Amino acid sequence: MGDGKKLKEYLDEKGTNVRKISKATGISATTLYSIIQKDSNIRFDFALRLANELGIDVNEICSASPFSGTIKEEEIYPTLPDGLNGALDGSRVKTYLKNSMFPLMYLFGKNSMPDVDNLLTSFYQLDDEARKEVVDTIQLKLQYHRDPERAEQIKQIKGW
């Protein structure tokens, strides 16, 4: 069963529908219908928003972690028509950073920035196997050590 079918099952289980979840997450209904109909993978950032809104773990509806090496760049960024590939990459990256990463970094606070920078720099240098182990460890820790206040703050970031 693919991500689209899993999403549909959770929507039904939670008593909601595509239009409601679209409005709550800011993900277009057309995109969600397409994911469900084609039973395709869900971009991780979309899956995170959906999971937060549905009150489930992101791994329940997203089979490909952005850190596992199994997700392709065209799944991270929407595919553009022929001849336009790469034309908007810089703009999309800036929009992502502005809407997702900047608010998250703001939550960390300026005194934590060197630690966050060191974490990202260290993570970047790891090979794929080690990255997967780090992500798996974080997921395990979140099961028992999730700070409810911080989790709620993450949900307040528009679009998450």
C-alpha positions as CSV (number, residue, x, y, z in Angstrom):
1,M,0.0,0.0,0.0
2,G,1.4,3.4,-1.0
3,D,1.3,6.7,0.8
4,G,-1.8,7.9,-1.1
5,K,-3.9,4.9,0.1
6,K,-2.5,5.3,3.7
7,L,-3.5,9.0,3.6
8,K,-7.0,8.1,2.5
9,E,-7.4,5.5,5.2
10,Y,-6.3,8.0,7.9
11,L,-8.7,10.7,6.5
12,D,-11.5,8.2,6.7
13,E,-10.5,7.0,10.2
14,K,-10.3,10.6,11.5
15,G,-13.6,11.5,9.9
16,T,-12.3,14.2,7.6
17,N,-11.9,14.7,3.9
18,V,-9.5,16.1,1.4
19,R,-11.1,19.6,1.3
20,K,-11.0,20.0,5.1
21,I,-7.4,18.8,5.4
22,S,-6.4,20.9,2.5
23,K,-7.8,24.0,4.2
24,A,-6.1,23.1,7.5
25,T,-2.7,22.4,6.0
26,G,-2.5,24.8,3.1
27,I,-1.8,21.9,0.6
28,S,-4.0,22.2,-2.4
29,A,-6.9,19.8,-2.7
30,T,-5.8,19.0,-6.3
31,T,-2.4,17.9,-5.0
32,L,-4.0,15.7,-2.3
33,Y,-6.5,14.2,-4.7
34,S,-3.7,13.4,-7.1
35,I,-1.6,11.7,-4.3
36,I,-4.6,9.6,-3.3
37,Q,-5.7,8.6,-6.8
38,K,-2.2,7.8,-8.0
39,D,-1.2,6.3,-4.6
40,S,2.0,8.2,-4.9
41,N,4.7,9.1,-2.4
42,I,4.0,12.2,-0.3
43,R,6.6,14.9,-0.1
44,F,8.1,14.9,3.5
45,D,7.1,18.5,4.2
46,F,3.5,17.8,3.1
47,A,3.5,14.6,5.1
48,L,4.7,16.5,8.2
49,R,1.9,19.0,7.9
50,L,-0.7,16.3,7.3
51,A,0.6,14.2,10.2
52,N,0.5,17.2,12.6
53,E,-3.1,18.0,11.6
54,L,-4.2,14.3,11.8
55,G,-2.4,13.7,15.1
56,I,-0.4,10.8,13.8
57,D,3.3,10.1,13.3
58,V,4.7,11.3,10.0
59,N,6.0,7.8,9.2
60,E,2.5,6.5,9.1
61,I,1.8,8.3,5.8
62,C,5.3,9.0,4.4
63,S,7.3,5.9,3.4
64,A,10.4,7.9,2.3
65,S,12.4,9.9,4.8
66,P,14.2,12.8,3.2
67,F,17.3,11.5,4.9
68,S,17.2,7.9,3.7
69,G,18.4,8.6,0.2
70,T,15.3,6.9,-1.2
71,I,13.4,10.0,-2.1
72,K,14.2,11.6,-5.4
73,E,14.6,15.4,-6.0
74,E,11.6,15.5,-8.2
75,E,9.5,14.2,-5.3
76,I,10.9,17.0,-3.0
77,Y,10.2,19.7,-5.6
78,P,7.2,19.6,-7.9
79,T,8.1,18.8,-11.5
80,L,8.0,21.7,-13.9
81,P,7.0,21.5,-17.5
82,D,9.8,20.6,-20.0
83,G,12.2,23.5,-20.6
84,L,11.5,25.1,-17.2
85,N,13.4,22.6,-15.0
86,G,15.8,24.5,-12.8
87,A,14.2,27.8,-13.6
88,L,12.5,28.2,-10.2
89,D,14.7,26.1,-8.0
90,G,16.4,29.1,-6.3
91,S,13.0,30.7,-5.7
92,R,11.5,27.5,-4.2
93,V,14.5,27.0,-1.9
94,K,14.2,30.6,-0.7
95,T,10.4,30.1,-0.1
96,Y,11.0,26.9,1.8
97,L,13.7,28.5,4.0
98,K,11.5,31.5,4.6
99,N,8.3,29.6,5.4
100,S,9.7,26.5,7.1
101,M,13.3,26.8,8.3
102,F,13.3,30.4,9.5
103,P,10.4,30.0,11.9
104,L,11.9,26.8,13.2
105,M,15.3,28.4,13.7
106,Y,13.5,31.3,15.5
107,L,12.1,28.7,18.0
108,F,15.6,27.5,18.8
109,G,16.7,31.1,19.7
110,K,19.9,32.9,18.9
111,N,21.9,31.2,21.7
112,S,21.3,27.8,20.2
113,M,22.3,28.7,16.6
114,P,25.9,27.5,16.9
115,D,24.6,24.1,18.2
116,V,22.1,23.8,15.4
117,D,24.7,24.8,12.8
118,N,27.1,22.2,14.2
119,L,24.3,19.5,14.1
120,L,23.4,20.2,10.5
121,T,27.1,20.4,9.4
122,S,27.9,17.1,11.2
123,F,24.7,15.4,9.8
124,Y,25.6,16.5,6.3
125,Q,29.0,14.8,6.5
126,L,27.6,11.4,7.5
127,D,27.1,8.7,4.9
128,D,23.6,7.5,4.1
129,E,23.7,4.6,6.6
130,A,24.8,6.8,9.5
131,R,22.1,9.4,8.5
132,K,19.4,6.7,8.6
133,E,20.7,5.6,12.1
134,V,20.5,9.2,13.4
135,V,17.0,9.6,12.0
136,D,15.9,6.3,13.5
137,T,17.4,7.2,16.9
138,I,15.5,10.5,16.8
139,Q,12.2,8.8,16.0
140,L,12.8,6.4,18.9
141,K,13.6,9.2,21.3
142,L,10.5,11.1,20.2
143,Q,8.3,8.2,21.2
144,Y,9.3,8.6,24.9
145,H,10.8,12.1,25.2
146,R,8.7,14.4,23.1
147,D,8.2,17.8,24.7
148,P,4.5,18.6,24.3
149,E,5.1,22.3,24.5
150,R,7.7,22.2,21.8
151,A,5.6,19.9,19.7
152,E,2.8,22.4,19.9
153,Q,5.1,25.2,18.9
154,I,6.1,23.3,15.8
155,K,2.4,23.0,14.9
156,Q,2.1,26.7,15.1
157,I,4.5,27.2,12.2
158,K,2.3,28.1,9.2
159,G,2.1,25.1,6.9
160,W,3.6,22.5,9.2
